[in-house]
Amino acid sequence: MGRPNESNVKLEAVKDEAGLEASPQLPSEIKNYMIDIDGTITDDVPNEEPERMATCEPFPDALETLNQWHAEGHLITFFTSRTEEHRAVTEAWLDKHGFLYHGLLMGKPRGGNYHWIDNHIVRATRYQGTFSNLVKAKAEIEVFQSSKD
């Protein structure tokens, strides 16, 4: 049921400041959700204890919220610090609980304190106990100092 599937979303052509072709992008109304598994949609199960996946349950509202985002046409990709040897148990858990998604990335670096640097817009939302409506809030962020400063 939840096995990764291809999206029908068409990427839009983009040109850089010099008018050269750049990496295509999703339409602005489509989000590309990257969602951690352990500690975000279920218990924080360490790589050293993958057998715990057999008994852990999704967090309240995670399944409903993420599957709603999928139904709205957004892209859902799960990522985890688990290694490739844990892919089957991870996919089985996602399938068992009915998660719909487009991709599963294994091997995220362990340890937290993540700082994502990209040439595309990146928005981060820290899971803090509930999957509710996302709201906009002002926050302090780190940015690269302009060479013109």
C-alpha positions, -999 to 999 in steps of 0.1 A, spaced: 0 0 0 26 26 10 54 15 -12 72 44 -29 55 56 -60 63 80 -87 46 114 -86 28 129 -115 41 163 -106 59 179 -135 90 199 -127 92 234 -141 121 247 -162 143 273 -145 170 296 -158 198 311 -137 208 347 -135 229 343 -167 199 328 -186 214 293 -185 194 262 -177 193 254 -140 179 224 -121 141 222 -126 118 229 -96 85 218 -83 55 242 -88 53 266 -59 21 251 -46 37 216 -42 59 209 -12 87 183 -11 84 170 25 114 152 39 104 135 71 125 117 96 111 84 110 126 77 144 114 102 171 93 120 145 65 97 134 72 69 159 94 60 188 131 67 185 143 32 176 181 30 174 198 11 146 211 -13 172 176 -25 181 156 -28 148 135 -55 162 116 -28 182 100 -17 149 77 -48 152 59 -33 182 61 5 179 31 25 168 29 57 148 26 89 168 -10 103 170 -20 122 139 12 114 120 -4 89 96 -35 111 90 -15 143 84 12 128 62 -13 108 41 -34 140 37 -3 159 24 2 130 0 -34 132 -12 -30 169 -17 -2 161 -42 28 169 -21 58 147 -23 66 126 8 101 112 13 110 95 46 146 95 57 163 77 85 197 70 101 191 33 97 214 16 73 204 -3 41 203 -36 60 173 -21 78 154 -11 47 131 -41 46 120 -38 82 115 0 78 94 -5 46 74 -32 63 66 -9 92 55 19 69 34 -5 49 19 -21 80 7 13 92 -5 25 58 19 54 52 18 67 16 51 80 3 73 86 -27 107 77 -14 128 63 15 163 75 20 185 54 43 218 63 60 212 98 72 241 108 94 235 101 131 238 125 160 213 153 153 223 190 152 216 190 115 223 221 94 211 218 58 229 239 31 213 239 -3 208 262 -33 171 257 -31 147 271 -5 148 249 26 122 252 54 126 232 86 99 222 111 110 205 143 86 179 155 76 186 191 49 161 199 20 167 175 12 167 139 -11 197 137 -16 225 111 16 242 102 17 279 110 42 306 101 63 320 129 92 344 129 125 327 138 161 336 138 181 318 111 218 317 101 226 329 66 259 333 47 273 367 51 272 386 18 305 393 2 292 428 -4 289 434 34 
